[in-house]
Amino acid sequence: MNSYATSATLPSSVKIVEVGPRDGLQNEATTISAEVKIELVNRLSAAGFINIESASFVSPKWVPQMATSTEVMAGIERKAGVIYSVLTPNMKGFEAAIAAGADEVVIFGSASEAFSQKNINCSIAESIERFREVAVAAKANNKRLRGSLSCSFGCPYQGAVSPEAVADVVQRLRDLGCDEIDIADTIGVGTARQVQTVMQRVMREFPVSGLSGHFHDTYGQALANIYASLEVGISIFHSSVAGLGGCPYAKGATGNVATEDVLFLMQGLGIHTGIDLDKTVDAGQFISQHLGRKAVSRAGNALAAKRVG
Ligand SMILES: CC(C)(COP(=O)([O-])OP(=O)([O-])OC[C@H]1O[C@@H](n2cnc3c(N)ncnc32)[C@H](O)[C@@H]1OP(=O)([O-])[O-])[C@@H](O)C(=O)NCCC(=O)NCCSC(=O)C[C@@](C)(O)CC(=O)[O-]
């Protein structure tokens, strides 16, 4: 029997985690000033996002664009109720995150051994040991802890990744005490039925309410994958304003799904996000102007064009 859910009840509301200032900008070749990053984060909080991935405390030699993370975190206007998240691969990153006043730290692992080596220079098992210290410190400092799991639907170096491999690392992240776990399609190769299979497998290891879908749009499947995830009960999604993004260690992968497109989808489905689409379009146009190119958001560009008349 076909297990694809065609008439599922969709969640009535979702949380959209805006990852543009971090995942979106980390791969940009042109250096973006801290001031521009700060204004982007402030525009996003003004648009109603309650969780913004704002910076990354990684080695500046590995990801130069994130070298201004301390300045960015110091410069943003903190809006009450907003969770400002940052990436922390190890204790050095964690200490910088605490000093910068991050609300949530993100440990980021991989379901693929090959990608783990390329991205964070260690095996999956070694990464879990590094994260253990960060997890303990996060709890001791009353910080939220999120786990991000790259290559959950395919790897640029080893190809296929099995749902069991994803579930295995989800269990390990759960055991570290993660509050949320992102199931990430780093290179955007997942398709709807596969997404449902993986999500349904990992739900056996972690509460569905804490699982998120982090989809890149390389093959144009991200919105379909979000819909497929909604059908199996996922209610947290990551996206980047203007479709910014790409991973420095996943060549050819394009940006995250565009936030404006996700909001347009949710609006059409009658699913509450609490986010102002017009202000998000403005934020997308703002950062695209600074990058000197058109936003990679169909809905964002259509809505911006409509205003011009
Ligand atoms: C993990 C490391 C640090 C290991 O890097 P390493 O070279 O193995 O580590 P090391 O401990 O030997 O340190 C080497 C140097 O880095 C410094 N260092 C060490 N740690 C830090 C730190 N936290 N902050 C600043 N500096 C640091 C350290 O002090 C030393 O400096 P040196 O003595 O040579 O001058 C490195 O591999 C790294 O930074 N990688 C960056 C990975 C990254 O940011 N990738 C992109 C984000 S993941 C992603 O985008 C996927 C995601 C999350 O969006 C989901 C998806 O879509 O898949």
The ligand as an SDF file (V2000), in Angstrom:
LIG
                    3D

 58 60  0  0  0  0  0  0  0  0999 V2000
   35.1100   22.9050   13.6190 C   0  0  0  0  0  0  0  0  0  0  0  0
   36.4390   23.5330   13.2610 C   0  0  0  0  0  0  0  0  0  0  0  0
   36.6920   24.7250   14.1660 C   0  0  0  0  0  0  0  0  0  0  0  0
   37.5350   22.5180   13.4790 C   0  0  0  0  0  0  0  0  0  0  0  0
   38.7210   22.9810   12.8860 O   0  0  0  0  0  0  0  0  0  0  0  0
   40.1240   22.3040   13.1420 P   0  0  0  0  0  0  0  0  0  0  0  0
   41.1150   22.9820   12.2670 O   0  0  0  0  0  0  0  0  0  0  0  0
   39.9970   20.8380   13.0340 O   0  0  0  0  0  0  0  0  0  0  0  0
   40.2680   22.6690   14.6950 O   0  0  0  0  0  0  0  0  0  0  0  0
   41.4210   22.9770   15.6590 P   0  0  0  0  0  0  0  0  0  0  0  0
   40.8280   22.7820   17.0260 O   0  0  0  0  0  0  0  0  0  0  0  0
   42.6640   22.2370   15.2780 O   0  0  0  0  0  0  0  0  0  0  0  0
   41.6800   24.5580   15.4730 O   0  0  0  0  0  0  0  0  0  0  0  0
   42.3450   25.0990   14.3580 C   0  0  0  0  0  0  0  0  0  0  0  0
   42.3210   26.6090   14.4530 C   0  0  0  0  0  0  0  0  0  0  0  0
   40.9530   27.0670   14.4620 O   0  0  0  0  0  0  0  0  0  0  0  0
   40.7160   27.8040   15.6670 C   0  0  0  0  0  0  0  0  0  0  0  0
   39.3740   27.4880   16.1150 N   0  0  0  0  0  0  0  0  0  0  0  0
   38.8870   26.2980   16.4900 C   0  0  0  0  0  0  0  0  0  0  0  0
   37.5970   26.4210   16.8270 N   0  0  0  0  0  0  0  0  0  0  0  0
   37.2730   27.7120   16.6650 C   0  0  0  0  0  0  0  0  0  0  0  0
   36.0550   28.4290   16.8540 C   0  0  0  0  0  0  0  0  0  0  0  0
   34.9590   27.8530   17.2870 N   0  0  0  0  0  0  0  0  0  0  0  0
   36.0670   29.7500   16.5780 N   0  0  0  0  0  0  0  0  0  0  0  0
   37.1850   30.3710   16.1290 C   0  0  0  0  0  0  0  0  0  0  0  0
   38.3570   29.7240   15.9090 N   0  0  0  0  0  0  0  0  0  0  0  0
   38.3910   28.3980   16.1910 C   0  0  0  0  0  0  0  0  0  0  0  0
   41.7780   27.3230   16.6410 C   0  0  0  0  0  0  0  0  0  0  0  0
   41.9910   28.2790   17.6520 O   0  0  0  0  0  0  0  0  0  0  0  0
   42.9630   27.1440   15.7400 C   0  0  0  0  0  0  0  0  0  0  0  0
   43.4880   28.4120   15.4340 O   0  0  0  0  0  0  0  0  0  0  0  0
   45.0660   28.6390   15.1120 P   0  0  0  0  0  0  0  0  0  0  0  0
   45.7870   28.1370   16.3620 O   0  0  0  0  0  0  0  0  0  0  0  0
   45.3570   27.8000   13.8960 O   0  0  0  0  0  0  0  0  0  0  0  0
   45.1870   30.1140   14.8620 O   0  0  0  0  0  0  0  0  0  0  0  0
   36.4730   23.9540   11.7910 C   0  0  0  0  0  0  0  0  0  0  0  0
   36.3760   22.8090   11.0110 O   0  0  0  0  0  0  0  0  0  0  0  0
   35.4100   24.9160   11.4150 C   0  0  0  0  0  0  0  0  0  0  0  0
   35.3120   26.0310   11.9180 O   0  0  0  0  0  0  0  0  0  0  0  0
   34.5750   24.5220   10.4610 N   0  0  0  0  0  0  0  0  0  0  0  0
   33.5310   25.3950    9.9730 C   0  0  0  0  0  0  0  0  0  0  0  0
   32.3910   24.5690    9.5590 C   0  0  0  0  0  0  0  0  0  0  0  0
   31.2470   25.4560    9.1380 C   0  0  0  0  0  0  0  0  0  0  0  0
   31.0270   26.5250    9.6900 O   0  0  0  0  0  0  0  0  0  0  0  0
   30.5130   24.9730    8.1410 N   0  0  0  0  0  0  0  0  0  0  0  0
   29.3510   25.6490    7.6930 C   0  0  0  0  0  0  0  0  0  0  0  0
   28.2530   25.5660    8.7030 C   0  0  0  0  0  0  0  0  0  0  0  0
   27.4100   23.9680    8.7090 S   0  0  0  0  0  0  0  0  0  0  0  0
   26.1700   24.1900    7.6060 C   0  0  0  0  0  0  0  0  0  0  0  0
   26.1190   25.2020    6.9540 O   0  0  0  0  0  0  0  0  0  0  0  0
   25.1180   23.1540    7.5190 C   0  0  0  0  0  0  0  0  0  0  0  0
   23.8310   23.5620    8.1980 C   0  0  0  0  0  0  0  0  0  0  0  0
   24.0070   23.7010    9.7090 C   0  0  0  0  0  0  0  0  0  0  0  0
   23.3730   24.8160    7.7170 O   0  0  0  0  0  0  0  0  0  0  0  0
   22.7460   22.5280    7.9310 C   0  0  0  0  0  0  0  0  0  0  0  0
   22.7300   22.0470    6.4840 C   0  0  0  0  0  0  0  0  0  0  0  0
   22.1890   22.7220    5.6150 O   0  0  0  0  0  0  0  0  0  0  0  0
   23.2890   20.9990    6.2760 O   0  0  0  0  0  0  0  0  0  0  0  0
  1  2  1  0
  2  3  1  0
  2  4  1  0
  2 36  1  0
  4  5  1  0
  5  6  1  0
  6  7  2  0
  6  8  1  0
  6  9  1  0
  9 10  1  0
 10 11  2  0
 10 12  1  0
 10 13  1  0
 13 14  1  0
 14 15  1  0
 15 16  1  0
 15 30  1  0
 16 17  1  0
 17 18  1  0
 17 28  1  0
 18 19  1  0
 18 27  1  0
 19 20  2  0
 20 21  1  0
 21 22  1  0
 21 27  2  0
 22 23  1  0
 22 24  2  0
 24 25  1  0
 25 26  2  0
 26 27  1  0
 28 29  1  0
 28 30  1  0
 30 31  1  0
 31 32  1  0
 32 33  2  0
 32 34  1  0
 32 35  1  0
 36 37  1  0
 36 38  1  0
 38 39  2  0
 38 40  1  0
 40 41  1  0
 41 42  1  0
 42 43  1  0
 43 44  2  0
 43 45  1  0
 45 46  1  0
 46 47  1  0
 47 48  1  0
 48 49  1  0
 49 50  2  0
 49 51  1  0
 51 52  1  0
 52 53  1  0
 52 54  1  0
 52 55  1  0
 55 56  1  0
 56 57  2  0
 56 58  1  0
M  CHG  5   8  -1  12  -1  34  -1  35  -1  58  -1
M  END
$$$$
